[in-house]
Amino acid sequence: MATTITTLPIIFGYFLATIGFLGLLFIWGDFTGKPGHAETLAPGIGCEIRTQSGGPSWGTTVVSVHRELTPFLRWERAHQRLSEEEAVYRRASDLCRDAYTKWQNS
């Protein structure tokens, strides 16, 4: 009986560590995955549309406009979440142009 009670926290810890590692793998996959759409809006300014996985919402589609400082360094200027209707029914290039216009006007 005492052995069972002693081993329960250890087993519970292994279970939580496994779930935590799985969550980190999902985050890493979103970070390193290719965007659904990428285009250059102006010299040195790019736009990406990504669908991020995430829990009960089954993913969020995000438009981001960024300035390329170096090949490995970006300065994100506009970050906009889209509704499901926008993500499905609007053209990707129009979404990028709208985010770029929003950034210019702010």
N, C-alpha and C positions, 0 to 999 in steps of 0.2 A: 504494500500500500504506500509506504513512504517513498519507494523508488518511483512509483507512478506519479506521485505528486511532485517529486523532484524533477522528473524529466519533462513534465508538461510545459514549463516555461522555455525549456531548450527547444522543444519541438515547435512551439508557437513562434519563437524567434527565428528558426529556420524558415518557417512558412512566411513570415513577414519579410524576411530578407529576399526570398524568391519573388514575391509580389513586387517589392521595391525594385529589384533588378529588372523585372519585366517592364515596369513603368519607365525606368531609365532607357531601356532599349527603344520604347516607343518615342520618347523625346528625342533620342539620338537619330532615329529614323526620320523624324520630321525635319530635323536640323540639316541632315546631310542629303536628304532626298532632292530630286530634281523638281523644279517648279512646274506647275501645270502649263504656265505660259510665261514667257520672258521676252521683253523687247526693249530696245533702246529708244527713248523718247527724244533725247537731245544729246549732243556730245557729252559724255561723262555722266549722264543721268539715265538710269534704267528703271524698269518696272517688272515686278514679279507677281504672279498670282499663285498662291499655294493653298492647298487644302490640308489643314492640320487636323490630325486625329485627336479625338478627345472625348472620352467619357460618354455621358448620356446623350450629348447633342449629336453624336456620330460625325463630328468634324465641323470645322469652321473654315470658311474660305476667306482668305485675307489678301488684300492688294497692298503692296508696299512700293513706294517710290524712293529711290536711294541715289546718292551721289557716289560715284566710284572714286575714292581717294587714291587707292593703289589696287593692284589686282587682288589683294587679300583683305583690304580694309574698306568698309562701306559706312556711309553716314546716312542712316535711314531718316527720311524727312516726312513722309506721310505713311501712315499705317491705318488701314480702313477695313473693318469687318463687313462682310456682305451678307445680305439675307439670302435665303435659299433661292428665292425667285431671281434675284440679281445674278447669282452665281450660275444659274442654269440658263436663263433666257437672254441675258445680255451678252454681246460679243466681248471677248477679252480685251481687244484693242480699245474699245469704248470705255471699259472700266479703267484701264490704265490712263487714258486721256483725262477722264473725269478726276482721278486721284491727282494727276499732275497739275491740272487746272486749280484744284483745291489747294495744293501746295503753293502754287504761284500767288494765289490771292490771299494767302494767310500771312 
